Amino acid sequence: MTAFPETVERVGIVGAGVIGASWASLFLAAGKEVELFDPASNAEEDTRRYIETAWPSLNQLGLVTAGASPERIRFVGDVASAVAEAQFVQESVPERLEVKHEIYGQIEAALPPDALVATSSSGLLLSDLQASWRDPSRIVLGHPFNPPHLIPLVELLGNERTALGALDFARAVYEGCGKVTIRVNKEVPGHVANRLQAALWREAIDLVLQGVASVEDVDKAVTAGPGLRWSVMGPHMLFSLGSGGAGMEGFCARYGDSFHRWWDSMNAPRLDEEAGRVLSEGIIEEERGRSFAELAAERDRKLIAALRALA
């Protein structure tokens, strides 16, 4: 049985990119030492720039602990160096099974006996990811929502091959960094949150393709309507409150026929070339000349304001 450490002071990150750099920012803010490996030639420059940009946001959210420093990161030249002294490893390499399997062989060969690996995989099944491990008990799902240093959610999943206590250990690591965790009890592609947003986006795309509303107005319908409610309570609780005190059984009895009619009228659009063209044209109109960096900064500013208001 693996005995996991009581506290985590050193974190290994394998794979930078947007997700890995965001994880690095969060772990550094939590006072951890970070070793990061990414084979890209510009990985260090891009990650340092990302951390510099993220640090003020983390400060505003009260996530920077005493003694934490953005300089407590070391960029290393291989996977083994990133994990050899780590107590916890966050893997964020590209979402391709063959790539992850190759990396896992390198991780497992150098991983300390009491360390745990969490994968940021957004949709691959844990059982498939475990297939290349000699000891599959050492890896769990720790899927964030982008950007991980701002969005609190982390989805946790283990299975019958997962080490006893691994999920509790991972939960403690994440929640110690200010995250909100949920337990995924059963493997499904896309886990929980991605399936929920995929279902909403499917209908959002179809509304555009059917000419019901523009891309911009569909986005407004979410942000000015249900999106506001979902930021404070989930759909089950909100619909229960919408029952007028009759509870979920009363709500289902009262509105079941309406929901069935809506569901029956919904389509399953494909992300084909035509859909890409129509959505792209709509996004260009919604951007109104604002750059990618400007829009990302607006997103982060509003996220921080919402998180502070909900604290």
PEJO-V38734 format. One record per residue. N is the residue number from 1. RES is the residue in one small letter. PSI is psi as a letter, one per 40 degrees, with the letter a starting at -180 (none if undefined). OMEGA is omega in radians with two decimals (999 if undefined). Layout:
((N;RES;PSI;OMEGA) (N;RES;PSI;OMEGA))
//
This chain:
((1;m;h;3.14) (2;t;h;3.06) (3;a;h;-3.09) (4;f;i;-3.11) (5;p;i;3.14) (6;e;d;3.10) (7;t;i;3.13) (8;v;h;3.13) (9;e;d;-3.10) (10;r;h;-3.14) (11;v;h;3.02) (12;g;h;3.09) (13;i;h;3.11) (14;v;h;-3.06) (15;g;h;3.12) (16;a;b;-3.06) (17;g;a;-3.11) (18;v;d;-3.08) (19;i;d;-3.11) (20;g;d;3.12) (21;a;d;3.11) (22;s;d;3.05) (23;w;d;3.14) (24;a;d;3.13) (25;s;d;-3.10) (26;l;d;-3.12) (27;f;d;3.08) (28;l;d;3.13) (29;a;d;3.12) (30;a;e;3.07) (31;g;e;-3.12) (32;k;i;2.88) (33;e;h;-3.06) (34;v;h;2.94) (35;e;h;-3.05) (36;l;h;3.02) (37;f;h;2.96) (38;d;h;-3.06) (39;p;e;-3.09) (40;a;h;-3.09) (41;s;d;-3.10) (42;n;e;-3.04) (43;a;d;-3.10) (44;e;d;-3.12) (45;e;d;-3.10) (46;d;d;-3.12) (47;t;d;3.12) (48;r;d;3.11) (49;r;d;3.14) (50;y;d;-3.13) (51;i;d;3.13) (52;e;d;3.13) (53;t;d;-3.07) (54;a;d;-2.99) (55;w;d;3.11) (56;p;d;3.12) (57;s;d;3.11) (58;l;d;3.07) (59;n;d;-3.14) (60;q;d;-3.12) (61;l;e;3.13) (62;g;f;-3.08) (63;l;e;3.11) (64;v;h;-3.09) (65;t;i;3.12) (66;a;h;3.12) (67;g;e;3.13) (68;a;i;-3.14) (69;s;h;3.06) (70;p;e;-3.13) (71;e;e;-3.09) (72;r;f;3.10) (73;i;h;3.11) (74;r;h;3.12) (75;f;h;-3.02) (76;v;i;-2.99) (77;g;e;3.13) (78;d;i;-3.09) (79;v;d;-3.08) (80;a;d;-3.12) (81;s;d;-3.14) (82;a;d;-3.01) (83;v;e;-2.97) (84;a;d;-3.13) (85;e;e;-3.07) (86;a;i;2.99) (87;q;d;3.13) (88;f;h;-3.11) (89;v;h;3.04) (90;q;h;-3.13) (91;e;h;-3.10) (92;s;f;3.13) (93;v;i;-3.08) (94;p;i;-3.03) (95;e;f;3.07) (96;r;h;-2.99) (97;l;d;-3.09) (98;e;d;3.11) (99;v;d;-3.13) (100;k;d;3.13) (101;h;d;3.13) (102;e;d;-3.14) (103;i;d;-3.10) (104;y;d;3.08) (105;g;d;3.13) (106;q;d;3.12) (107;i;d;-3.04) (108;e;d;-3.12) (109;a;d;-3.06) (110;a;e;-3.00) (111;l;h;3.06) (112;p;i;-3.03) (113;p;d;-3.12) (114;d;e;-3.10) (115;a;i;3.12) (116;l;i;3.07) (117;v;h;3.03) (118;a;h;3.12) (119;t;h;3.09) (120;s;e;-3.03) (121;s;h;-3.07) (122;s;e;-3.08) (123;g;e;-3.12) (124;l;i;-3.12) (125;l;h;3.14) (126;l;d;-3.13) (127;s;d;3.07) (128;d;d;3.13) (129;l;d;-3.13) (130;q;e;-2.96) (131;a;d;-3.10) (132;s;e;-3.11) (133;w;h;2.98) (134;r;d;3.09) (135;d;g;-3.05) (136;p;e;3.13) (137;s;e;-2.99) (138;r;e;-3.11) (139;i;h;3.08) (140;v;i;2.99) (141;l;h;3.00) (142;g;g;-2.99) (143;h;h;3.12) (144;p;i;2.95) (145;f;i;-3.01) (146;n;h;-0.04) (147;p;h;-3.05) (148;p;d;-3.12) (149;h;e;3.12) (150;l;d;-3.11) (151;i;h;-3.01) (152;p;d;-2.93) (153;l;h;2.89) (154;v;h;3.10) (155;e;h;-3.12) (156;l;h;3.12) (157;l;h;2.94) (158;g;a;3.07) (159;n;a;-3.06) (160;e;e;3.13) (161;r;e;-3.09) (162;t;i;-3.13) (163;a;i;3.07) (164;l;h;3.14) (165;g;e;-3.08) (166;a;d;-3.12) (167;l;d;3.07) (168;d;d;3.10) (169;f;d;3.14) (170;a;d;3.12) (171;r;d;-3.14) (172;a;d;3.11) (173;v;d;-3.09) (174;y;d;-3.10) (175;e;d;3.04) (176;g;e;3.09) (177;c;e;3.09) (178;g;e;-3.10) (179;k;i;3.00) (180;v;h;-3.07) (181;t;i;2.95) (182;i;i;3.12) (183;r;h;3.06) (184;v;h;-2.99) (185;n;e;-3.05) (186;k;h;-3.14) (187;e;h;2.95) (188;v;i;3.11) (189;p;h;3.11) (190;g;e;3.09) (191;h;b;-3.08) (192;v;c;-2.99) (193;a;d;3.12) (194;n;d;3.08) (195;r;d;3.12) (196;l;d;-3.13) (197;q;d;3.08) (198;a;d;3.13) (199;a;d;3.11) (200;l;d;-3.10) (201;w;d;3.09) (202;r;d;3.14) (203;e;d;3.11) (204;a;d;3.10) (205;i;d;-3.09) (206;d;d;3.10) (207;l;d;3.10) (208;v;d;-3.09) (209;l;d;3.12) (210;q;e;3.12) (211;g;e;-3.13) (212;v;d;3.13) (213;a;i;3.12) (214;s;i;3.06) (215;v;d;-3.09) (216;e;d;-3.10) (217;d;d;3.03) (218;v;d;3.09) (219;d;d;3.10) (220;k;d;-3.13) (221;a;d;3.12) (222;v;d;-3.02) (223;t;d;-3.11) (224;a;e;-3.11) (225;g;b;-3.05) (226;p;d;3.13) (227;g;d;3.11) (228;l;d;-3.13) (229;r;d;-3.10) (230;w;e;3.13) (231;s;e;-3.13) (232;v;d;3.11) (233;m;i;3.14) (234;g;i;-3.04) (235;p;d;-3.12) (236;h;d;-3.14) (237;m;d;-3.13) (238;l;d;3.11) (239;f;d;3.05) (240;s;d;3.08) (241;l;d;3.11) (242;g;e;-3.13) (243;s;e;-3.09) (244;g;f;3.13) (245;g;e;-3.12) (246;a;e;3.13) (247;g;a;-3.08) (248;m;d;3.11) (249;e;d;3.11) (250;g;d;3.13) (251;f;d;-3.12) (252;c;d;3.13) (253;a;d;-3.07) (254;r;d;-2.99) (255;y;e;-3.08) (256;g;d;-3.11) (257;d;d;3.14) (258;s;d;3.13) (259;f;d;3.11) (260;h;d;3.13) (261;r;d;3.12) (262;w;d;-3.13) (263;w;d;-3.11) (264;d;d;-3.11) (265;s;e;-3.07) (266;m;i;-3.13) (267;n;i;3.10) (268;a;g;-3.12) (269;p;i;3.11) (270;r;i;3.09) (271;l;g;-3.12) (272;d;a;-3.06) (273;e;d;-3.13) (274;e;d;3.10) (275;a;d;3.11) (276;g;d;-3.14) (277;r;d;-3.10) (278;v;d;-3.13) (279;l;d;3.13) (280;s;d;3.11) (281;e;d;3.14) (282;g;d;3.13) (283;i;d;3.12) (284;i;d;3.10) (285;e;d;-3.10) (286;e;d;-3.13) (287;e;d;-3.14) (288;r;f;3.06) (289;g;e;3.12) (290;r;i;-3.11) (291;s;i;3.07) (292;f;d;-3.12) (293;a;d;3.13) (294;e;d;3.14) (295;l;d;3.10) (296;a;d;3.12) (297;a;d;3.09) (298;e;d;3.09) (299;r;d;-3.08) (300;d;d;-3.13) (301;r;d;-3.14) (302;k;d;3.08) (303;l;d;-3.14) (304;i;d;3.14) (305;a;d;3.14) (306;a;d;-3.13) (307;l;d;3.13) (308;r;d;3.12) (309;a;d;-3.09) (310;l;e;-3.08) (311;a;none;999))
//
